[in-house]
């Protein structure tokens, strides 16, 4: 199977490494890197020192840096693949999907979050962006509880391949299912994307909770009530409620909220230590999608009459309207209500 991964960040590199190292498959994998200089270094050193240091690239993994502006060469690069994986951050998804608009092979993205609102759109999920800029694509998402480093190292992981198209789900399973990586199929792309987006915001809240040493009881409360918020928004957007009890809902939330490899959790921990948001983000060296999508999550929820108090508190904290301790007071001071509402 010929697989091309578009994006040389940690997660794109990890999946390319995983597919290239699969002992049961004969995949030909190409990792496309936007920066030609970075691509040259990776080719020479057989390592992505910038985003995934210490992980050796498989000998048969090709690294390319064809410019997207060179439409003919880029089309030839993509056109030879059986599966195209878009591994850009959410901010780069729209442009990349536009470049792939005429692609006839299955396409799947890895990014989790909502697009920042623009004059033309109100903070869209990935499948909503695709419907606008590349409606003819047969596409989906690969998501679930996963840290790039552990996947690249071959540590046991389970993911979910979500699409309305069976051919996309099958292609993702064929490409990435291996002795160390299980891939489950799901046709609820809305639920999988909402889970992947909202868990990043909730991980900031959990990191804040742990950074303030509020205890394990408080952590459990934030995760559980956060899951309820995630499910309310997802169902309002058309998702199936049972999706949120699976890998892309509860699974990804628990991992991102409690694992110290989580960039969003690290933002919460840094804010609890008194760092500014700018300092917290700068200390990561990578994108923390929850910082950029939190406000959009709350705005979309409000537009649909969905209450998300934890997410609202995160936005107020990120905007500097409240201090970390005030976020706790705000949430604990809410009026009593039924758990099931």
VMD Tcl script that draws the C-alpha trace (Angstrom):
set ca {
  {0.00 0.00 0.00}
  {1.34 3.44 -0.94}
  {0.77 5.96 1.86}
  {1.70 9.64 1.86}
  {1.65 11.63 5.10}
  {1.42 15.39 4.56}
  {3.04 17.07 7.56}
  {6.34 16.49 9.33}
  {5.28 17.28 12.89}
  {5.38 14.80 15.75}
  {2.10 13.03 15.00}
  {2.56 12.80 11.25}
  {6.08 11.48 11.71}
  {4.94 8.96 14.32}
  {2.28 7.48 12.06}
  {4.67 7.33 9.12}
  {7.19 5.52 11.31}
  {4.52 3.13 12.61}
  {3.30 2.25 9.11}
  {6.85 1.92 7.82}
  {7.82 -0.43 10.65}
  {4.77 -2.70 10.35}
  {6.26 -6.20 9.99}
  {3.04 -7.64 8.57}
  {2.66 -5.15 5.71}
  {4.63 -4.02 2.67}
  {3.72 -0.33 2.85}
  {5.61 2.24 0.83}
  {5.44 5.35 2.99}
  {6.36 8.93 2.07}
  {6.51 11.70 4.65}
  {6.02 15.14 3.11}
  {7.65 18.03 5.00}
  {6.82 21.64 4.16}
  {10.28 22.99 5.00}
  {12.90 21.81 2.49}
  {15.70 22.40 4.99}
  {14.03 20.22 7.59}
  {13.45 17.52 4.99}
  {17.15 17.51 4.06}
  {18.18 17.15 7.69}
  {15.71 14.30 8.21}
  {16.96 12.52 5.10}
  {20.55 12.80 6.26}
  {20.06 11.99 9.94}
  {17.11 9.57 9.57}
  {15.46 11.31 12.50}
  {13.00 14.16 13.05}
  {15.17 15.98 15.57}
  {12.84 18.96 15.78}
  {9.57 17.18 16.60}
  {10.35 13.56 17.48}
  {13.98 13.30 18.66}
  {15.38 9.89 19.44}
  {13.11 8.00 17.02}
  {14.83 6.45 14.02}
  {13.08 6.73 10.68}
  {12.59 3.36 8.92}
  {15.10 2.75 6.16}
  {12.38 2.57 3.49}
  {10.55 5.73 4.66}
  {10.95 8.41 2.00}
  {11.04 12.11 2.92}
  {9.84 14.71 0.40}
  {9.45 18.50 0.37}
  {7.74 19.24 -2.95}
  {6.26 22.75 -2.75}
  {2.46 22.92 -2.78}
  {2.78 25.91 -5.11}
  {4.31 23.58 -7.70}
  {0.93 22.13 -8.52}
  {2.06 19.60 -11.11}
  {4.78 18.04 -8.96}
  {2.60 18.07 -5.87}
  {-0.28 16.45 -7.79}
  {2.10 13.74 -9.03}
  {3.35 13.13 -5.50}
  {-0.15 12.74 -4.09}
  {-1.62 11.05 -7.15}
  {0.60 8.01 -6.74}
  {-0.72 7.19 -3.28}
  {-3.44 4.75 -2.22}
  {-4.11 6.79 0.94}
  {-3.38 10.44 1.75}
  {-2.98 11.49 5.39}
  {-3.17 15.19 6.25}
  {-1.05 15.76 9.35}
  {-1.15 19.56 9.50}
  {-2.43 21.50 12.53}
  {-6.06 22.63 12.33}
  {-4.92 26.06 11.13}
  {-3.36 24.51 8.03}
  {-6.15 22.08 7.16}
  {-8.23 24.35 4.92}
  {-5.35 25.19 2.59}
  {-4.18 21.59 2.36}
  {-7.66 20.27 1.60}
  {-7.99 22.88 -1.13}
  {-4.77 21.53 -2.65}
  {-6.28 18.03 -2.53}
  {-9.70 18.97 -3.87}
  {-9.35 16.85 -7.02}
  {-7.77 13.84 -5.30}
  {-9.66 10.62 -5.98}
  {-7.96 8.46 -3.36}
  {-9.12 8.22 0.29}
  {-7.99 11.19 2.38}
  {-7.92 11.40 6.18}
  {-6.81 14.13 8.58}
  {-5.28 13.84 12.05}
  {-5.89 17.30 13.52}
  {-8.28 17.77 16.42}
  {-10.12 20.99 17.14}
  {-12.30 23.71 15.69}
  {-11.04 26.10 13.05}
  {-10.70 29.68 14.25}
  {-13.76 31.76 13.23}
  {-13.38 33.81 10.07}
  {-15.53 36.35 8.26}
  {-16.90 33.45 6.23}
  {-17.35 30.73 8.84}
  {-18.20 30.27 12.49}
  {-15.49 27.95 13.79}
  {-15.86 24.73 11.80}
  {-14.94 21.13 12.53}
  {-12.64 19.43 10.03}
  {-15.38 17.60 8.13}
  {-17.29 20.89 7.81}
  {-14.22 22.56 6.30}
  {-13.85 19.69 3.84}
  {-17.50 19.99 2.82}
  {-16.87 23.62 1.87}
  {-13.47 23.56 0.18}
  {-13.21 20.01 -1.18}
  {-16.71 18.51 -1.27}
  {-15.79 15.77 -3.75}
  {-13.17 14.21 -1.47}
  {-13.81 10.77 -0.01}
  {-12.49 11.59 3.43}
  {-12.44 10.93 7.17}
  {-10.37 11.19 10.34}
  {-7.95 9.01 12.30}
  {-8.24 9.90 15.97}
  {-8.22 8.52 19.49}
  {-6.05 8.41 22.64}
  {-2.48 8.58 21.42}
  {0.78 10.30 22.20}
  {3.04 10.50 19.15}
  {6.16 9.34 20.98}
  {4.51 6.14 22.23}
  {3.13 5.30 18.77}
  {6.55 5.87 17.20}
  {8.16 3.61 19.80}
  {5.69 0.84 19.02}
  {3.94 0.91 22.39}
  {0.40 -0.56 22.36}
  {-2.20 1.96 21.15}
  {-5.80 1.90 19.91}
  {-7.22 4.44 17.44}
  {-10.51 5.00 15.65}
  {-10.98 5.51 11.91}
  {-14.13 7.57 11.34}
  {-15.80 8.37 8.05}
  {-19.16 8.20 6.35}
  {-17.38 6.22 3.63}
  {-16.58 2.55 4.22}
  {-13.69 2.72 1.74}
  {-11.95 5.36 3.88}
  {-12.44 3.38 7.08}
  {-11.07 0.25 5.40}
  {-8.08 2.10 3.96}
  {-7.13 3.47 7.39}
  {-7.43 0.06 9.01}
  {-5.33 -1.54 6.26}
  {-2.71 1.20 6.50}
  {-2.18 1.42 10.24}
  {-3.53 -1.70 11.97}
  {-0.49 -3.62 13.23}
  {0.70 -5.81 16.13}
  {1.16 -2.65 18.24}
  {-1.59 -0.41 16.85}
  {-5.26 -1.42 16.77}
  {-7.59 0.61 14.54}
  {-11.37 0.44 15.06}
  {-13.88 1.70 12.49}
  {-16.68 4.16 13.25}
  {-19.12 5.95 10.92}
  {-19.83 8.79 13.39}
  {-17.33 11.37 12.19}
  {-19.15 14.19 14.02}
  {-18.83 12.46 17.39}
  {-15.20 11.52 16.83}
  {-14.28 15.08 15.85}
  {-16.17 16.72 18.72}
  {-14.47 14.37 21.18}
  {-11.06 15.19 19.77}
  {-11.73 18.92 19.89}
  {-13.34 19.32 23.30}
  {-10.96 17.03 25.20}
  {-8.12 19.49 24.54}
  {-10.02 22.26 26.32}
  {-10.91 19.98 29.23}
  {-7.28 18.88 29.54}
  {-6.32 22.49 30.26}
  {-8.88 22.51 33.08}
  {-7.57 19.24 34.51}
  {-3.97 20.45 34.32}
  {-5.03 23.57 36.21}
  {-6.76 21.42 38.81}
  {-3.67 19.27 39.34}
  {-1.34 22.26 39.29}
  {-3.32 23.84 42.12}
  {-3.06 20.56 44.10}
  {-6.82 20.29 44.45}
  {-6.67 16.51 44.81}
  {-7.78 13.40 42.95}
  {-11.44 13.93 43.84}
  {-11.37 17.24 42.00}
  {-9.61 15.70 39.02}
  {-12.26 12.98 38.74}
  {-15.01 15.58 38.95}
  {-13.51 17.70 36.16}
  {-13.04 14.72 33.85}
  {-16.50 13.30 34.47}
  {-18.41 16.55 34.23}
  {-16.26 17.52 31.27}
  {-17.32 14.34 29.51}
  {-20.94 15.38 30.07}
  {-20.23 18.75 28.44}
  {-18.54 17.06 25.50}
  {-21.48 14.73 25.00}
  {-24.07 17.54 25.18}
  {-22.31 19.53 22.47}
  {-21.72 16.48 20.30}
  {-25.32 15.30 20.39}
  {-26.50 18.84 19.60}
  {-24.26 18.77 16.51}
  {-25.66 15.43 15.38}
  {-23.30 12.90 16.96}
  {-24.23 9.57 18.52}
  {-24.04 9.63 22.32}
  {-22.35 6.20 22.47}
  {-19.35 7.54 20.53}
  {-18.33 9.55 23.58}
  {-17.93 6.41 25.67}
  {-15.36 5.13 23.16}
  {-11.78 5.83 22.14}
  {-12.27 9.34 20.76}
  {-14.43 10.46 23.69}
  {-13.70 9.04 27.13}
  {-10.45 7.41 25.99}
  {-8.88 10.52 24.52}
  {-10.17 12.70 27.35}
  {-8.60 10.52 30.07}
  {-5.27 10.35 28.24}
  {-5.04 14.05 27.43}
  {-6.26 15.16 30.85}
  {-3.94 12.94 32.90}
  {-0.87 12.16 30.76}
  {2.13 14.42 31.21}
  {2.95 14.16 27.49}
  {-0.24 16.16 26.87}
  {0.56 19.69 25.71}
  {-2.88 20.96 26.72}
  {-2.50 19.54 30.23}
  {0.91 21.23 30.42}
  {-0.72 24.58 29.63}
  {-3.04 24.16 32.62}
  {-0.14 23.17 34.89}
  {1.87 26.19 33.74}
  {-1.02 28.61 34.35}
  {-1.42 27.16 37.85}
  {2.27 27.97 38.49}
  {1.58 31.60 37.65}
  {2.92 31.71 34.10}
  {1.15 33.90 31.59}
  {-0.60 32.24 28.67}
  {2.14 33.45 26.32}
  {4.83 31.98 28.56}
  {2.94 28.70 28.90}
  {2.53 28.29 25.14}
  {6.12 29.33 24.41}
  {7.46 26.72 26.84}
  {5.87 23.90 24.83}
  {7.58 24.37 21.50}
  {4.53 22.72 19.86}
  {0.91 23.63 19.15}
  {-1.62 23.14 21.97}
  {-4.88 23.03 20.04}
  {-7.04 23.59 23.13}
  {-5.69 27.12 23.52}
  {-6.83 28.05 20.03}
  {-10.15 26.20 19.92}
  {-11.49 26.83 23.44}
  {-13.31 30.03 22.54}
  {-14.83 28.47 19.43}
  {-16.07 25.48 21.45}
  {-17.86 27.82 23.84}
  {-19.24 30.00 21.03}
  {-20.68 27.05 19.12}
  {-22.15 25.63 22.31}
  {-23.77 28.96 23.18}
  {-25.23 29.30 19.70}
  {-27.01 25.96 20.20}
  {-28.09 26.57 23.80}
  {-25.61 24.01 25.20}
  {-24.22 24.75 28.65}
  {-20.47 24.12 29.09}
  {-19.36 25.73 32.37}
  {-15.93 24.07 32.54}
  {-15.07 25.14 29.01}
  {-16.39 28.63 29.76}
  {-14.12 28.86 32.80}
  {-11.13 27.82 30.67}
  {-11.89 30.58 28.16}
  {-12.20 33.17 30.92}
  {-8.85 32.02 32.29}
  {-7.11 32.06 28.90}
  {-8.50 35.54 28.19}
  {-7.13 36.80 31.51}
  {-10.55 37.65 32.93}
  {-10.05 35.41 35.98}
  {-7.11 33.96 37.90}
  {-6.59 30.18 38.36}
  {-8.05 30.06 41.87}
  {-11.06 32.09 40.74}
  {-11.88 29.44 38.13}
  {-12.31 26.90 40.91}
  {-14.49 29.27 42.93}
  {-16.59 29.98 39.85}
  {-17.29 26.30 39.18}
  {-17.87 25.28 42.80}
  {-20.24 28.21 43.33}
  {-22.72 27.15 40.64}
  {-26.29 26.35 41.64}
  {-27.06 22.66 42.40}
  {-28.54 20.71 39.49}
  {-29.32 17.17 38.37}
  {-26.36 15.13 37.16}
  {-28.33 14.04 34.10}
  {-29.16 17.52 32.79}
}
mol new
graphics top color blue
foreach p $ca { graphics top sphere $p radius 0.5 }
foreach p [lrange $ca 0 end-1] q [lrange $ca 1 end] { graphics top cylinder $p $q radius 0.2 }
display resetview
